[in-house]
Amino acid sequence: MASYLIMTPPGAPADDERARFIADGFSWTAFFFPGPWLIVKRAWLIGISVAILQFVLLLSASMPGGFGAALLVHLALGLIVSLEGPLLIASKLSARDWTLRSVVPARDLETAEEIYYSSPGSTDHETHAAPLPSIDRSSPGRPAGTAGLGFFESYGER
């Protein structure tokens, strides 16, 4: 079961149909094709950098003794992108002033949409999808509201 981050455009209400549902889970496509996956998700700079690194790893695999090292680095790169890629997309949207409305655990996108857009006992959607509290624990170069998201966060510990 994956968690879906629901983000809405700047100034949009919680029940806006332009809301983006970002699956916070492992992505097989991102694991096997990390560079192209990032480019398709419009993370241009990181995607191009990863694609260049993949090409360099492909070249170094043909060198004597380089296959094992290149394979390990490529697997590690794919694992990092497949686990952290969706949160990278969420932080990119947050930097463009999109609002994180809710996190919904669901087995697929249709179920997540059904849970988010339906409110038991009332038709007022704002009671179901109240904005999450914003805790600013971010570093100076990181947008507020993205602290705590990701694999490598310290969550305020020293």
DRENTIDO-112626 format. One record per atom (N, C-alpha, C): residue in one letter; residue number from 1; atom name; x, y, z. Coordinates in pm, 1 decimal, padded with zeros to 6 digits. Atoms other than C-alpha are relative to their C-alpha. Example, Ala and Ser with C-alpha at 12.3 -4.5 7.8 and 13.67 -1.06 7.14 Angstrom:
BEGIN
NODE  type  seq  atom        px        py        pz
NODE     A    1     N   00089.0  -00119.0   00000.0
NODE     A    1    CA   01230.0  -00450.0   00780.0
NODE     A    1     C   00090.0   00120.0   00000.0
NODE     S    2     N  -00082.0  -00119.0  -00006.0
NODE     S    2    CA   01367.0  -00106.0   00714.0
NODE     S    2     C  -00077.0   00109.0   00073.0
This chain:
BEGIN
NODE  type  seq  atom        px        py        pz
NODE     M    1     N   00084.7  -00117.0   00000.0
NODE     M    1    CA   00000.0   00000.0   00000.0
NODE     M    1     C   00089.3   00123.5   00000.0
NODE     A    2     N  -00077.8  -00123.1   00013.4
NODE     A    2    CA   00135.9   00338.6  -00100.1
NODE     A    2     C  -00072.8   00115.3   00067.4
NODE     S    3     N   00058.0  -00124.8  -00046.4
NODE     S    3    CA   00079.3   00680.9   00043.0
NODE     S    3     C   00000.1   00096.8  -00117.5
NODE     Y    4     N   00010.7  -00097.2   00106.7
NODE     Y    4    CA  -00038.3   00949.1  -00195.0
NODE     Y    4     C   00001.7   00139.2   00060.0
NODE     L    5     N  -00004.7  -00139.5  -00039.2
NODE     L    5    CA   00060.1   01311.4  -00142.8
NODE     L    5     C  -00092.2   00075.4  -00093.9
NODE     I    6     N   00093.4  -00075.7   00081.6
NODE     I    6    CA  -00219.8   01538.8  -00262.9
NODE     I    6     C   00040.1   00146.1   00008.5
NODE     M    7     N  -00043.8  -00139.1   00006.1
NODE     M    7    CA  -00101.3   01880.6  -00376.0
NODE     M    7     C  -00089.4   00075.8  -00096.8
NODE     T    8     N   00084.7  -00084.0   00084.3
NODE     T    8    CA  -00311.0   02163.8  -00518.1
NODE     T    8     C   00078.0   00122.9  -00045.1
NODE     P    9     N  -00068.5  -00118.9   00051.3
NODE     P    9    CA  -00202.2   02462.8  -00729.8
NODE     P    9     C  -00016.0   00118.9   00094.3
NODE     P   10     N   00009.8  -00118.8  -00086.1
NODE     P   10    CA  -00143.7   02801.9  -00566.7
NODE     P   10     C  -00136.8   00065.7  -00008.8
NODE     G   11     N   00128.9  -00068.0  -00007.3
NODE     G   11    CA  -00469.2   02962.1  -00453.6
NODE     G   11     C  -00120.7  -00085.2  -00033.6
NODE     A   12     N   00112.0   00087.2   00036.4
NODE     A   12    CA  -00682.5   02662.3  -00551.5
NODE     A   12     C  -00064.4  -00057.1   00126.3
NODE     P   13     N   00064.5   00063.8  -00115.4
NODE     P   13    CA  -00942.4   02514.4  -00315.7
NODE     P   13     C   00044.2  -00145.5   00012.4
NODE     A   14     N  -00044.1   00137.5  -00027.1
NODE     A   14    CA  -00886.1   02171.8  -00163.3
NODE     A   14     C  -00060.1  -00100.6  -00096.9
NODE     D   15     N   00063.6   00096.8   00089.4
NODE     D   15    CA  -01130.4   02000.8  -00398.2
NODE     D   15     C   00020.0   00033.1  -00147.3
NODE     D   16     N  -00030.6  -00036.1   00138.5
NODE     D   16    CA  -00976.6   02144.2  -00716.2
NODE     D   16     C   00033.2  -00125.2  -00080.6
NODE     E   17     N  -00023.1   00118.0   00082.8
NODE     E   17    CA  -00973.0   01893.4  -01000.5
NODE     E   17     C   00141.3  -00002.9  -00059.2
NODE     R   18     N  -00138.2  -00001.1   00046.4
NODE     R   18    CA  -00617.6   01999.7  -01092.7
NODE     R   18     C   00097.7  -00053.5   00104.5
NODE     A   19     N  -00085.0   00053.3  -00106.7
NODE     A   19    CA  -00486.7   01842.1  -00771.0
NODE     A   19     C   00087.1  -00112.4  -00054.7
NODE     R   20     N  -00092.8   00105.0   00042.8
NODE     R   20    CA  -00181.9   01619.7  -00821.9
NODE     R   20     C   00010.6  -00103.7   00110.8
NODE     F   21     N  -00015.2   00112.7  -00091.6
NODE     F   21    CA  -00165.9   01278.3  -00656.7
NODE     F   21     C   00135.8  -00061.8  -00028.5
NODE     I   22     N  -00136.1   00049.7   00017.6
NODE     I   22    CA   00196.5   01177.0  -00607.7
NODE     I   22     C   00017.7  -00121.7   00088.1
NODE     A   23     N  -00016.5   00125.2  -00074.4
NODE     A   23    CA   00255.2   00815.4  -00506.8
NODE     A   23     C   00135.9   00001.5   00068.5
NODE     D   24     N  -00123.3   00002.5  -00077.7
NODE     D   24    CA   00511.8   00809.9  -00228.4
NODE     D   24     C   00035.3  -00145.8   00025.7
NODE     G   25     N  -00037.8   00140.3  -00010.9
NODE     G   25    CA   00647.2   00464.1  -00288.7
NODE     G   25     C   00104.1  -00033.2  -00104.7
NODE     F   26     N  -00101.0   00047.3   00093.5
NODE     F   26    CA   00888.9   00259.2  -00491.7
NODE     F   26     C  -00055.0   00003.6  -00141.5
NODE     S   27     N   00039.3  -00007.6   00140.7
NODE     S   27    CA   00874.9   00319.9  -00868.1
NODE     S   27     C   00093.7  -00086.7  -00082.4
NODE     W   28     N  -00083.0   00089.2   00081.8
NODE     W   28    CA   00997.1   00038.6  -01091.9
NODE     W   28     C   00053.4   00071.2  -00123.5
NODE     T   29     N  -00046.9  -00074.1   00116.9
NODE     T   29    CA   01018.7   00271.2  -01390.9
NODE     T   29     C   00119.3   00087.4   00036.3
NODE     A   30     N  -00111.6  -00084.0  -00043.9
NODE     A   30    CA   01242.4   00508.3  -01195.3
NODE     A   30     C   00121.9  -00084.3   00035.3
NODE     F   31     N  -00112.8   00086.8  -00033.6
NODE     F   31    CA   01456.3   00213.4  -01082.8
NODE     F   31     C   00076.5  -00041.5  -00125.5
NODE     F   32     N  -00066.8   00048.7   00120.8
NODE     F   32    CA   01527.4   00082.7  -01433.9
NODE     F   32     C   00044.7   00112.4  -00093.1
NODE     F   33     N  -00033.3  -00112.3   00087.3
NODE     F   33    CA   01536.5   00421.0  -01612.8
NODE     F   33     C   00002.2   00130.4   00080.3
NODE     P   34     N   00004.1  -00117.7  -00088.0
NODE     P   34    CA   01631.0   00687.2  -01352.9
NODE     P   34     C   00013.2   00133.5  -00073.3
NODE     G   35     N  -00018.0  -00126.3   00072.7
NODE     G   35    CA   01753.4   00958.6  -01593.0
NODE     G   35     C  -00122.6   00038.6  -00080.1
NODE     P   36     N   00120.1  -00034.4   00077.2
NODE     P   36    CA   01464.2   00944.2  -01840.2
NODE     P   36     C  -00124.8   00022.8   00087.3
NODE     W   37     N   00114.8  -00018.3  -00088.1
NODE     W   37    CA   01210.9   00910.9  -01554.6
NODE     W   37     C  -00000.6   00141.0   00057.9
NODE     L   38     N  -00008.3  -00135.4  -00055.4
NODE     L   38    CA   01335.2   01234.6  -01397.1
NODE     L   38     C  -00026.8   00105.6  -00106.8
NODE     I   39     N   00023.5  -00095.6   00108.9
NODE     I   39    CA   01333.0   01411.5  -01734.2
NODE     I   39     C  -00149.0   00006.2  -00034.2
NODE     V   40     N   00143.9   00002.8   00027.8
NODE     V   40    CA   00973.2   01299.7  -01800.7
NODE     V   40     C  -00077.6   00072.0   00110.4
NODE     K   41     N   00066.3  -00066.9  -00112.5
NODE     K   41    CA   00875.6   01429.8  -01454.7
NODE     K   41     C   00038.9   00146.7   00011.6
NODE     R   42     N  -00039.2  -00139.6   00012.2
NODE     R   42    CA   01027.6   01767.1  -01554.6
NODE     R   42     C   00099.5   00045.4   00105.0
NODE     A   43     N  -00113.2  -00035.6  -00086.1
NODE     A   43    CA   01321.0   01756.7  -01312.8
NODE     A   43     C   00122.2   00002.6  -00091.6
NODE     W   44     N  -00094.0  -00006.5   00111.1
NODE     W   44    CA   01545.1   01869.5  -01597.9
NODE     W   44     C   00145.3  -00013.2   00042.5
NODE     L   45     N  -00141.8  -00004.4  -00035.6
NODE     L   45    CA   01876.9   01945.4  -01430.2
NODE     L   45     C   00045.9  -00131.2   00063.7
NODE     I   46     N  -00036.3   00126.0  -00065.5
NODE     I   46    CA   01884.2   01638.5  -01207.5
NODE     I   46     C  -00012.5  -00115.9  -00097.9
NODE     G   47     N   00019.3   00105.7   00098.0
NODE     G   47    CA   01750.4   01418.0  -01486.5
NODE     G   47     C   00112.7  -00007.1  -00101.4
NODE     I   48     N  -00111.1  -00002.4   00095.7
NODE     I   48    CA   02016.7   01527.8  -01733.4
NODE     I   48     C   00129.3  -00044.2   00067.6
NODE     S   49     N  -00120.1   00041.2  -00073.6
NODE     S   49    CA   02286.7   01485.2  -01468.0
NODE     S   49     C   00002.9  -00151.4   00021.5
NODE     V   50     N   00008.3   00144.8  -00021.4
NODE     V   50    CA   02167.9   01133.1  -01387.6
NODE     V   50     C   00018.9  -00074.3  -00132.0
NODE     A   51     N  -00016.6   00064.3   00130.8
NODE     A   51    CA   02146.8   01045.9  -01759.4
NODE     A   51     C   00147.0   00001.9  -00043.2
NODE     I   52     N  -00143.4  -00007.5   00032.0
NODE     I   52    CA   02506.4   01164.9  -01811.5
NODE     I   52     C   00077.6  -00098.7   00085.6
NODE     L   53     N  -00066.5   00095.9  -00088.6
NODE     L   53    CA   02616.8   00962.1  -01508.9
NODE     L   53     C  -00025.9  -00142.8  -00045.8
NODE     Q   54     N   00029.5   00133.7   00052.3
NODE     Q   54    CA   02440.9   00656.2  -01651.0
NODE     Q   54     C   00084.6  -00030.3  -00123.6
NODE     F   55     N  -00081.8   00019.2   00119.2
NODE     F   55    CA   02623.8   00705.1  -01980.8
NODE     F   55     C   00145.9  -00024.2   00037.3
NODE     V   56     N  -00138.7   00020.3  -00046.6
NODE     V   56    CA   02960.0   00736.1  -01800.3
NODE     V   56     C   00014.6  -00138.2   00062.1
NODE     L   57     N  -00004.1   00134.0  -00058.3
NODE     L   57    CA   02879.5   00419.2  -01604.5
NODE     L   57     C  -00002.4  -00107.5  -00107.9
NODE     L   58     N   00003.8   00094.5   00111.4
NODE     L   58    CA   02799.0   00241.1  -01929.2
NODE     L   58     C   00136.6  -00010.1  -00067.1
NODE     L   59     N  -00134.4   00000.8   00058.1
NODE     L   59    CA   03136.6   00344.4  -02071.8
NODE     L   59     C   00101.5  -00066.1   00092.0
NODE     S   60     N  -00096.9   00057.6  -00093.8
NODE     S   60    CA   03324.2   00247.4  -01756.1
NODE     S   60     C  -00021.8  -00150.1   00019.7
NODE     A   61     N   00025.7   00143.8  -00013.2
NODE     A   61    CA   03158.8  -00095.9  -01754.0
NODE     A   61     C   00078.1  -00079.5  -00103.4
NODE     S   62     N  -00075.1   00070.8   00103.9
NODE     S   62    CA   03347.9  -00183.3  -02072.4
NODE     S   62     C   00150.0  -00005.3   00029.5
NODE     M   63     N  -00142.4   00002.5  -00038.2
NODE     M   63    CA   03684.6  -00116.2  -01905.7
NODE     M   63     C   00028.4  -00125.0   00081.5
NODE     P   64     N  -00032.9   00119.1  -00079.2
NODE     P   64    CA   03869.7  -00409.6  -01749.4
NODE     P   64     C  -00018.9   00025.8   00150.1
NODE     G   65     N   00024.8  -00011.2  -00143.5
NODE     G   65    CA   03750.2  -00458.7  -01390.8
NODE     G   65     C  -00102.5   00105.0   00037.3
NODE     G   66     N   00094.4  -00107.0  -00029.6
NODE     G   66    CA   03492.8  -00180.3  -01420.5
NODE     G   66     C  -00144.3  -00043.0   00002.0
NODE     F   67     N   00139.5   00043.1   00010.0
NODE     F   67    CA   03180.6  -00388.5  -01475.4
NODE     F   67     C  -00067.8  -00008.6   00136.9
NODE     G   68     N   00060.3   00017.2  -00132.8
NODE     G   68    CA   03119.9  -00476.6  -01109.5
NODE     G   68     C  -00026.8   00132.2   00068.9
NODE     A   69     N   00016.8  -00130.9  -00063.6
NODE     A   69    CA   03173.8  -00123.8  -00981.9
NODE     A   69     C  -00109.3   00081.0  -00069.3
NODE     A   70     N   00101.4  -00074.8   00074.5
NODE     A   70    CA   02962.5   00029.0  -01258.9
NODE     A   70     C  -00139.8  -00055.2   00028.5
NODE     L   71     N   00129.6   00061.3  -00029.4
NODE     L   71    CA   02682.5  -00218.7  -01191.1
NODE     L   71     C  -00050.1   00040.4   00138.8
NODE     L   72     N   00039.9  -00038.1  -00136.2
NODE     L   72    CA   02680.9  -00142.2  -00816.3
NODE     L   72     C  -00041.8   00146.5   00007.8
NODE     V   73     N   00034.5  -00142.2  -00003.2
NODE     V   73    CA   02679.9   00233.5  -00871.4
NODE     V   73     C  -00131.4   00024.0  -00074.2
NODE     H   74     N   00124.2  -00015.8   00075.2
NODE     H   74    CA   02405.0   00203.3  -01132.5
NODE     H   74     C  -00120.5  -00050.0   00080.8
NODE     L   75     N   00108.4   00050.3  -00085.0
NODE     L   75    CA   02190.2  -00008.2  -00897.6
NODE     L   75     C  -00028.7   00095.5   00114.9
NODE     A   76     N   00019.8  -00096.5  -00108.7
NODE     A   76    CA   02246.7   00239.3  -00613.7
NODE     A   76     C  -00068.5   00126.5  -00050.5
NODE     L   77     N   00062.2  -00117.6   00059.4
NODE     L   77    CA   02156.1   00528.8  -00841.0
NODE     L   77     C  -00147.8  -00025.2  -00028.9
NODE     G   78     N   00139.0   00034.8   00027.0
NODE     G   78    CA   01838.9   00353.7  -00954.6
NODE     G   78     C  -00082.0  -00011.6   00127.5
NODE     L   79     N   00071.2   00014.7  -00127.0
NODE     L   79    CA   01745.1   00271.6  -00595.2
NODE     L   79     C  -00029.7   00135.6   00063.3
NODE     I   80     N   00022.0  -00132.7  -00057.9
NODE     I   80    CA   01790.1   00629.9  -00476.4
NODE     I   80     C  -00107.1   00076.0  -00077.2
NODE     V   81     N   00099.8  -00072.2   00079.8
NODE     V   81    CA   01589.6   00775.3  -00766.2
NODE     V   81     C  -00138.4  -00062.2   00016.1
NODE     S   82     N   00131.5   00063.6  -00011.2
NODE     S   82    CA   01312.3   00516.8  -00733.9
NODE     S   82     C  -00064.6   00023.6   00136.3
NODE     L   83     N   00056.2  -00025.7  -00132.7
NODE     L   83    CA   01271.5   00582.7  -00360.5
NODE     L   83     C  -00022.1   00149.0   00026.5
NODE     E   84     N   00006.1  -00142.5  -00030.5
NODE     E   84    CA   01334.3   00958.6  -00348.8
NODE     E   84     C  -00057.8   00084.7  -00112.3
NODE     G   85     N   00050.6  -00076.5   00112.7
NODE     G   85    CA   01210.3   01064.9  -00692.4
NODE     G   85     C  -00136.1   00063.4   00022.5
NODE     P   86     N   00131.2  -00061.9  -00022.9
NODE     P   86    CA   00843.7   01115.4  -00597.4
NODE     P   86     C   00005.0   00116.4   00099.6
NODE     L   87     N  -00010.6  -00109.9  -00096.4
NODE     L   87    CA   00942.0   01331.5  -00300.5
NODE     L   87     C   00075.1   00118.9  -00058.8
NODE     L   88     N  -00065.8  -00108.1   00072.5
NODE     L   88    CA   01172.3   01531.5  -00526.3
NODE     L   88     C  -00103.1   00078.3  -00080.8
NODE     I   89     N   00106.2  -00064.2   00076.8
NODE     I   89    CA   00871.3   01603.1  -00747.4
NODE     I   89     C  -00089.8   00082.0   00093.5
NODE     A   90     N   00083.8  -00071.8  -00096.8
NODE     A   90    CA   00665.7   01701.9  -00439.5
NODE     A   90     C   00069.3   00126.1   00051.1
NODE     S   91     N  -00071.3  -00119.5  -00047.9
NODE     S   91    CA   00934.8   01939.2  -00313.2
NODE     S   91     C   00013.3   00103.3  -00110.4
NODE     K   92     N  -00004.5  -00093.4   00113.1
NODE     K   92    CA   00963.2   02090.7  -00661.6
NODE     K   92     C  -00132.5   00074.7  -00011.9
NODE     L   93     N   00130.9  -00065.4   00002.8
NODE     L   93    CA   00587.2   02160.0  -00660.9
NODE     L   93     C  -00017.4   00093.9   00118.7
NODE     S   94     N   00009.9  -00083.7  -00119.3
NODE     S   94    CA   00609.1   02296.6  -00307.7
NODE     S   94     C   00079.9   00129.0  -00018.0
NODE     A   95     N  -00079.9  -00119.7   00027.2
NODE     A   95    CA   00880.0   02537.9  -00422.1
NODE     A   95     C  -00074.0   00096.7  -00092.1
NODE     R   96     N   00081.3  -00084.3   00088.2
NODE     R   96    CA   00632.2   02666.8  -00682.7
NODE     R   96     C  -00132.4   00037.0   00066.4
NODE     D   97     N   00114.3  -00041.2  -00082.3
NODE     D   97    CA   00379.9   02738.5  -00401.2
NODE     D   97     C  -00121.9  -00089.7  -00011.2
NODE     W   98     N   00110.3   00095.0  -00006.5
NODE     W   98    CA   00164.4   02428.7  -00444.1
NODE     W   98     C  -00019.7  -00035.3   00147.4
NODE     T   99     N   00033.6   00029.3  -00139.2
NODE     T   99    CA  -00010.5   02331.0  -00120.2
NODE     T   99     C  -00016.9  -00150.0   00019.3
NODE     L  100     N   00018.7   00140.1  -00037.8
NODE     L  100    CA   00022.9   01987.3   00036.9
NODE     L  100     C  -00127.1  -00007.2   00082.4
NODE     R  101     N   00130.7   00003.8  -00065.2
NODE     R  101    CA  -00339.9   01917.0   00128.7
NODE     R  101     C  -00017.1  -00118.7   00092.5
NODE     S  102     N   00023.4   00119.6  -00078.6
NODE     S  102    CA  -00332.7   01562.2   00256.7
NODE     S  102     C   00094.4  -00109.8  -00044.4
NODE     V  103     N  -00071.8   00122.5   00033.4
NODE     V  103    CA  -00152.9   01229.6   00264.6
NODE     V  103     C  -00099.2  -00113.7   00020.9
NODE     V  104     N   00102.5   00104.0  -00003.5
NODE     V  104    CA  -00382.0   00937.6   00181.3
NODE     V  104     C   00064.5  -00135.7  -00026.1
NODE     P  105     N  -00047.2   00136.2   00028.6
NODE     P  105    CA  -00280.4   00572.6   00219.8
NODE     P  105     C  -00104.6  -00074.6  -00082.4
NODE     A  106     N   00091.7   00073.1   00087.7
NODE     A  106    CA  -00433.8   00369.2  -00062.0
NODE     A  106     C   00079.3  -00098.4  -00084.1
NODE     R  107     N  -00070.4   00101.2   00079.2
NODE     R  107    CA  -00353.6   00068.2  -00278.7
NODE     R  107     C   00021.4   00042.9  -00144.5
NODE     D  108     N  -00018.3  -00049.5   00135.9
NODE     D  108    CA  -00398.1   00255.3  -00609.5
NODE     D  108     C  -00054.2   00142.3  -00010.7
NODE     L  109     N   00037.3  -00139.0   00019.9
NODE     L  109    CA  -00466.4   00598.1  -00756.5
NODE     L  109     C  -00151.0   00021.0   00008.3
NODE     E  110     N   00145.0  -00015.8  -00001.8
NODE     E  110    CA  -00840.2   00544.7  -00802.5
NODE     E  110     C  -00054.3  -00001.1   00142.7
NODE     T  111     N   00042.9   00006.3  -00139.7
NODE     T  111    CA  -00883.6   00449.6  -00437.2
NODE     T  111     C   00039.9   00127.3   00074.0
NODE     A  112     N  -00045.0  -00124.2  -00063.8
NODE     A  112    CA  -00678.8   00751.6  -00327.0
NODE     A  112     C  -00088.8   00117.3  -00038.5
NODE     E  113     N   00089.8  -00106.9   00043.8
NODE     E  113    CA  -00894.8   00983.4  -00536.9
NODE     E  113     C  -00137.1  -00012.7   00065.8
NODE     E  114     N   00130.3   00021.9  -00062.3
NODE     E  114    CA  -01211.9   00827.0  -00398.5
NODE     E  114     C   00002.5   00040.5   00147.3
NODE     I  115     N  -00011.5  -00036.0  -00141.7
NODE     I  115    CA  -01091.7   00867.3  -00038.6
NODE     I  115     C   00010.3   00150.5   00016.1
NODE     Y  116     N  -00023.4  -00143.7  -00014.0
NODE     Y  116    CA  -00978.2   01225.4  -00093.3
NODE     Y  116     C  -00123.2   00082.5  -00035.7
NODE     Y  117     N   00111.6  -00081.6   00046.4
NODE     Y  117    CA  -01279.4   01353.9  -00284.2
NODE     Y  117     C  -00132.7  -00031.9   00067.3
NODE     S  118     N   00124.8   00029.3  -00070.5
NODE     S  118    CA  -01544.3   01183.9  -00069.6
NODE     S  118     C   00018.0   00030.6   00147.5
NODE     S  119     N  -00002.6  -00034.9  -00141.7
NODE     S  119    CA  -01623.7   01309.9   00276.0
NODE     S  119     C  -00118.2  -00067.5   00067.6
NODE     P  120     N   00111.7   00071.1  -00064.0
NODE     P  120    CA  -01829.7   01079.0   00501.1
NODE     P  120     C  -00087.9   00094.1   00082.5
NODE     G  121     N   00096.7  -00074.5  -00080.3
NODE     G  121    CA  -02144.2   01243.4   00635.0
NODE     G  121     C  -00017.1   00145.1  -00037.4
NODE     S  122     N   00015.6  -00139.9   00036.3
NODE     S  122    CA  -02100.6   01578.5   00465.6
NODE     S  122     C   00048.1   00021.5  -00141.3
NODE     T  123     N  -00044.3  -00032.3   00135.3
NODE     T  123    CA  -02056.6   01738.9   00127.7
NODE     T  123     C   00108.3   00105.9   00001.3
NODE     D  124     N  -00105.1  -00100.8  -00009.4
NODE     D  124    CA  -01813.7   02001.1   00254.3
NODE     D  124     C   00135.6  -00068.9  -00000.5
NODE     H  125     N  -00128.9   00068.1   00016.2
NODE     H  125    CA  -01473.7   01888.2   00132.0
NODE     H  125     C   00108.3   00057.7   00090.6
NODE     E  126     N  -00104.4  -00064.0  -00080.2
NODE     E  126    CA  -01276.0   02134.6   00343.5
NODE     E  126     C   00020.3  -00070.4   00134.3
NODE     T  127     N  -00017.9   00068.8  -00127.0
NODE     T  127    CA  -01340.8   01932.0   00659.1
NODE     T  127     C   00084.5  -00125.0  -00016.0
NODE     H  128     N  -00076.2   00122.9   00023.0
NODE     H  128    CA  -01185.1   01622.6   00501.7
NODE     H  128     C   00144.5   00028.1  -00038.5
NODE     A  129     N  -00133.0  -00025.6   00053.5
NODE     A  129    CA  -00885.1   01783.6   00336.1
NODE     A  129     C   00057.0   00130.6   00052.3
NODE     A  130     N  -00058.2  -00119.4  -00057.5
NODE     A  130    CA  -00770.5   02048.2   00575.8
NODE     A  130     C   00150.7  -00000.5  -00025.6
NODE     P  131     N  -00143.6  -00003.5   00026.1
NODE     P  131    CA  -00419.2   02167.6   00500.1
NODE     P  131     C   00079.0  -00052.7   00118.6
NODE     L  132     N  -00085.7   00050.2  -00105.6
NODE     L  132    CA  -00146.7   01996.6   00694.5
NODE     L  132     C   00074.6   00115.2   00063.8
NODE     P  133     N  -00072.3  -00109.6  -00063.8
NODE     P  133    CA   00030.1   02213.3   00950.9
NODE     P  133     C   00139.4   00012.8  -00059.9
NODE     S  134     N  -00130.8  -00025.7   00057.4
NODE     S  134    CA   00342.0   02375.1   00816.1
NODE     S  134     C   00100.5   00023.4   00111.9
NODE     I  135     N  -00105.5  -00011.7  -00099.1
NODE     I  135    CA   00645.8   02323.8   01036.5
NODE     I  135     C   00127.1   00032.6  -00075.3
NODE     D  136     N  -00117.0  -00042.3   00075.2
NODE     D  136    CA   00946.6   02513.6   00911.4
NODE     D  136     C   00126.6  -00047.2   00070.5
NODE     R  137     N  -00127.1   00053.5  -00049.8
NODE     R  137    CA   01246.9   02293.4   00992.8
NODE     R  137     C   00100.1  -00008.8  -00114.0
NODE     S  138     N  -00081.7   00012.3   00119.7
NODE     S  138    CA   01403.1   02349.0   00655.8
NODE     S  138     C   00132.5   00073.0   00014.8
NODE     S  139     N  -00128.2  -00067.6   00006.2
NODE     S  139    CA   01755.5   02447.0   00582.9
NODE     S  139     C  -00019.3   00128.3  -00079.9
NODE     P  140     N   00019.2  -00128.5   00066.7
NODE     P  140    CA   01813.0   02797.2   00441.1
NODE     P  140     C  -00028.0  -00010.5  -00149.8
NODE     G  141     N   00020.0   00010.3   00142.9
NODE     G  141    CA   01817.2   02676.4   00078.1
NODE     G  141     C  -00118.9  -00083.3  -00040.5
NODE     R  142     N   00110.2   00091.2   00029.4
NODE     R  142    CA   01511.7   02453.7   00103.5
NODE     R  142     C  -00133.2   00068.8   00025.3
NODE     P  143     N   00129.5  -00064.9  -00019.5
NODE     P  143    CA   01150.2   02566.7   00061.7
NODE     P  143     C  -00070.3  -00050.7   00125.9
NODE     A  144     N   00074.5   00038.0  -00120.4
NODE     A  144    CA   00931.5   02568.1   00371.4
NODE     A  144     C  -00108.7  -00098.9  -00036.5
NODE     G  145     N   00105.0   00097.1   00022.0
NODE     G  145    CA   00686.1   02282.7   00403.6
NODE     G  145     C   00051.0  -00131.8  -00054.3
NODE     T  146     N  -00053.9   00125.4   00050.1
NODE     T  146    CA   00917.7   02018.2   00259.2
NODE     T  146     C   00088.2  -00067.2   00103.2
NODE     A  147     N  -00080.8   00062.1  -00104.2
NODE     A  147    CA   01106.6   01951.4   00581.7
NODE     A  147     C  -00071.9  -00123.5   00051.0
NODE     G  148     N   00059.1   00122.8  -00048.9
NODE     G  148    CA   01048.4   01600.1   00702.9
NODE     G  148     C  -00035.7  -00095.6  -00111.1
NODE     L  149     N   00027.0   00087.4   00112.0
NODE     L  149    CA   00984.3   01462.4   00355.8
NODE     L  149     C   00132.4  -00053.9  -00050.7
NODE     G  150     N  -00120.2   00055.3   00059.4
NODE     G  150    CA   01245.7   01225.2   00225.6
NODE     G  150     C   00067.0  -00104.4   00085.4
NODE     F  151     N  -00069.3   00110.4  -00061.4
NODE     F  151    CA   01474.4   00943.9   00310.8
NODE     F  151     C   00112.4   00045.0   00092.9
NODE     F  152     N  -00118.4  -00044.0  -00071.6
NODE     F  152    CA   01766.7   01145.3   00446.5
NODE     F  152     C  -00024.6   00115.5   00095.6
NODE     E  153     N   00029.4  -00109.2  -00091.4
NODE     E  153    CA   01591.0   01394.6   00676.1
NODE     E  153     C   00038.9  -00036.1   00142.8
NODE     S  154     N  -00035.7   00024.6  -00139.5
NODE     S  154    CA   01706.6   01433.9   01034.5
NODE     S  154     C  -00115.9   00032.2   00093.4
NODE     Y  155     N   00116.5  -00035.4  -00079.0
NODE     Y  155    CA   01369.3   01567.8   01157.6
NODE     Y  155     C   00035.2   00079.1   00125.6
NODE     G  156     N  -00034.9  -00087.9  -00109.4
NODE     G  156    CA   01538.2   01821.6   01381.1
NODE     G  156     C   00100.8  -00056.2   00098.2
NODE     E  157     N  -00098.4   00054.8  -00091.8
NODE     E  157    CA   01775.4   01582.6   01559.1
NODE     E  157     C   00136.8   00052.5  -00034.5
NODE     R  158     N  -00138.2  -00042.3   00023.7
NODE     R  158    CA   02139.6   01667.8   01595.8
NODE     R  158     C   00087.5  -00119.7  -00015.3
